[in-house]
Amino acid sequence: MSNQNRKTKSILINPKFQWTIIGYTAGLATLILVTILTAFEFGIHALIQKGNDAGLQIDHFYFQMIRSFDASFQHIFIYLSLMVAMTLLVGGLIVSHKIAGPIRRLQNAFLDMQKENDSSFQEVSFRKGDFFPELAESYNEVFKKNHSKDKTNNL
C-alpha cells in the first residue's frame, strides 16, 4: 500500500459516508453563497438602474462608487467562500469521524467476535465526543449478559 493511501485511510474511516456528508454540506453552502451573491447582484443592478433613471453619466461619481463597492464585495465574497469551504471540509471531516468511528469500532467488535471464541471478548469503547455512546454500552451489556449465560450453561 502506498504512503498516500495510508494517509487517506487514516483520515477517512468510511470514505463513501464521509465524502457524502462533506458533499451535502458543501452543496448546501454553495446554494446559500450563490443566493447571497445573486441578491447582492440584484441590489447593484437596482442601484445602477436608479442612476440611469436619474440621467447620470456613466463616469459620474455615483457609478464610480457602485463599481468600487461591487469590486470590494467580490473580493470579500471570494475570501469568505474559501473560508466557508475550508471550514466545511474540516468540520465535515470531524463530524463524520464522530459518526463513522463508533460504527467502525462496533463493526470490528462484531467481526472479532465472529472470528474468535468468546474468551477473546473485549469491551467496546468510543472516543470522548463520539456520537452514539449508548451503542457501546448496549453492546457491552448484551455481550456480558450472553457471556455469563454461556458460562453458567457450561457448568
Secondary structure, DSSP 4 states (H G I P E B T S, - for coil): --HHHHHHHHH-SSHHHHHHHHHHHHHHHHHHHHHHHHHHHHHHHHHHHHHHHTT--TTSHHHHHHHHHHHHHHHHHHHHHHHHHHHHHHHHHHHHHHHHHHHHHHHHHHHHHHHS-GGG-------TT-S-HHHHHHHHHHHHHHHHHHHHHH-
